[in-house]
Amino acid sequence: MAKKSGIIAKLMSVLIWLTGVLVSLAVGSGMIEKVLTVNWIPEIVTVVAGWIVVISTILGIVLAIANK
């Protein structure tokens, strides 16, 4: 039983991590394409923030894979 719950916990962890990656990339690309904006922040700042989100997400993916 302990092995089965350990596997399920690992799968859930990977699923949650993958969901976070996909959401981060979706939000970042929405900001880059000016689909997601904040009213009181200039568009150029939103685009730059979108690139920061995408780059940091990709960096996080690379570091997570390198850590395994």
N, C-alpha and C positions, 0 to 999 in steps of 0.2 A: 504493500500500500504506500509506503513512504516514497518509493521510487516513482510511482505513478503521479503523486501530488507534486513531486519535485519537477517532473517533466512538464506538467501542466503549468506550474508556476513559471518555468523558463519560457514556455510558449507564450504565456500571457505577457510576460515582460517584453519579449520580442515584438509582440503585436502592439503593445502600448507604445514602444519606442518607434516602431514603423509608422504608426498613426501620427505621432508627434512630428516625425520627419516630413510626412506628406502634408500635414497642415502647415508647417513652417514654410515649405516650398510653395504651397498654394498662396499663402498670405504674402510672401516675399514677391512672387511673380505678379500678383495682383497689384501690389504697391508700385512695382517697376512699370507696369502697363497703365498706371494711373486709373485703375478700376476701383481700387480701395484707396480712399483719401481721407484725410482729416480736415475738417473745415478751416480751422485756425492755423494749420501748418502749411507753408508754401509747398507747391507740388514738387519742386526740386529736392526739398528735404525728404519728402515721402519717397521719391525715387531712390535717393541715396540710402535711406533706411531700408528700403526693399532689397537693395544690393547687399547691404550688411547682413540682413536676415538670410539671404540665399547663400552667401559665402560662408557665414558662420555655420549654417546647417550642413553644407558640404564638408567643411572642415571637421565638424563633429562626427559625421559619418566616417570619414577617413580615420580619425583618431579612435573611434569605437572599434573599427575593424582592425586597426593596428594593435589595439589593446588586447584583442582576443588572440 
